[in-house]
Amino acid sequence: MTSIKDVAAQAGVSVATVSRVLNSHPSVSPDARTRVLAAVDALGYRPNAVARSLRTDQTRTLGLVISDVLNPYFTELARFVEEEARALGYSVIIGNADERPELQDHHVRTLLDRRIDGLLVSPADGDSPLMAEVSRGGTPMVFVDRWMPGVDVPVVRADGRHAIRDLVAHLHALGHRRLAIIAGPAATTTGNERVEAFREALRAYELDLPEVYIGQGDFQADSGRRVTERFLALPEPPEVVFAADNLMALGALDAIRAAGLRVPRDMGLAAFDDIPWFVHTDPPITAIAQPTGELGRAAVRALVDMVEGRSPQSVTLPARLVVRRSCGEPASDQRSNL
């Protein structure tokens, strides 16, 4: 096995110089850096990450706990997190909470036991004592997409309120007045925020959101299907259903089709969290898109700032409405935003 001493001998420099090059230390001449990197490449040298972590108290590893790996939004988010972390010299270990708070906490404890340098979490629940403990304990942590009130860590998220107002304005212009929502879990910040933003947007048009038009979902397709079946059984069903995430929207679409009905002829459908599949459904689904790539990259940069001793601020990015044809839009009315 090639050692750091072999690299030093090949490059004609000291072991200390090789170490400085491998750790990107600035006090190395360009000539020495070039010779060391050439020797590393020629000898196929790979630093021992475990030994290095013991010396530096860093593993160059970040933990990511996402709410549901089967949700295309979180799958895409994880991809951008991994790409940005790799570009900054870090690896990522991913844990899937499956929207279960107890599984989320299990992954967090496991990652801490593995001596990660920092932790990215999209909380599955708004009330986990462990998150507050981690924050107080000094482990660098950033919340992404969702957050937990009372836990003082940076939050990187999208603000969907303006896009929801755009959606309601769009639906109102199309002549729809009976609008319903399939809400996310009340224990999550995003679940609550989207319902309140929808209610507020309706109020601007003097439209009510009666309790029968609020269906409690769990960000899973089955709940979207179940809530939509209840909406369809009402004496006066809604004209449009707004699903607060993409999986619940797909469940709603299944329920409408299973009833022998068509979107948007019999019931319109819109979704929060745009996904690539929505352009391929029949009809293509009008949706609110979050800037997933920007969120993932910003979350990693904020966490690395904390790991490296800086003090990052929270980041809020705008979501946008993507108009397609699932709410009765004319075929020509497909816009990326309003």
C-alpha positions, 0 to 999 in steps of 0.5 A, a space after each residue: 500500500 502506497 504511503 505518504 512517505 512514498 509520495 514525498 520521496 517520489 515528489 522530492 519534498 517533505 512529508 509535511 509538504 505532501 500533507 499541506 498539499 492534500 489539505 489545500 494549505 495555501 503555503 505551498 509553492 506552485 512547483 511543489 504542489 504540481 510535483 506532489 499531485 503528479 506523484 499522487 496520481 502516478 502512485 495511486 495514493 489515497 489518503 486514509 480518511 479514518 486516520 486523517 479524521 482522528 488527526 483533524 477531528 473532521 471526517 469531511 462527511 455530512 449527514 442528510 435526513 430527508 422526509 421521504 426518499 420516494 417523493 421525487 422532490 426530496 430525491 432531487 433535493 438529495 441529488 443537488 445536496 450530494 453534488 454541492 457537497 462533493 464540489 466542496 470536498 465533502 461526502 454525504 450519508 443519507 437517511 430516509 425518515 419515511 415521514 416518521 419522526 421516530 425513524 428520523 431521530 434514529 437516523 440522526 443518532 446514527 449519523 452523530 455516532 458516525 462523527 459527521 461534521 454537520 447535519 442537514 435535516 428536513 424535519 418529519 415532525 414539528 416537535 422532536 426534542 432531539 433536534 433541540 438537543 443536537 442544536 444545543 450540543 453544538 453539532 452544526 445543523 441546518 434545516 432544509 425545506 421544513 423547519 422546527 419552531 424554537 430550534 435556533 438553526 439556519 433554515 433554507 426553504 422556499 416561500 410558496 405564499 406568493 405562488 399560492 396567491 398566483 394560483 388562486 388568482 389564476 383559478 379565479 380568472 378561469 371562473 372557479 369558485 369552489 376550491 378545496 385543498 388536500 393539506 399536509 400533516 398539521 405537525 409540519 411547518 410546510 403543511 400548516 403554511 400551505 393551508 394558511 396561505 391558501 385560505 388567505 389567498 381565497 379571502 382576497 377574492 371573498 371566497 370561503 374555505 369551508 371545513 368540508 373542503 379541507 382534507 387532511 393528508 400526510 404527503 403520501 399518495 394514499 391520503 390524496 386518493 382518500 381525501 379526493 374520494 371524500 370530496 367527490 362524495 360531497 353534495 357539492 364537490 369542489 371545482 378544483 382540488 389543490 394538493 399540497 404536495 406532488 404525491 397527494 396530487 397523484 393520489 387525487 388524480 387516481 381517485 378522479 379517474 377511478 370514479 370514471 371522471 376526467 381532469 379537468 372536465 369534471 374536476 380540476 387539479 393543481 399541486 404544490 411541488 412540481 415534478 418532471 412527470 407532471 408534463 407527461 400526465 393527461 392533462 399536464 398538471 398545473 403546479 407550484 415549483 420550488 427551486 430545488 437545485 438552489 435550495 440544495 446548494 444553498 443548504 450545503 453552503 450554509 452547513 459547510 459555513 457552520 462546520 468551518 466556523 462561519 455564521 450563515 444566515 437563513 435563506 428563503 427563495 421564491 416558489 413559482 406557478 407553472 401553468 399547464 392544463 389541469 384546471 381548464 386552461 386553454 391549450 395555448 395557456 401554458 406559462 412558467 409563471 405569472 
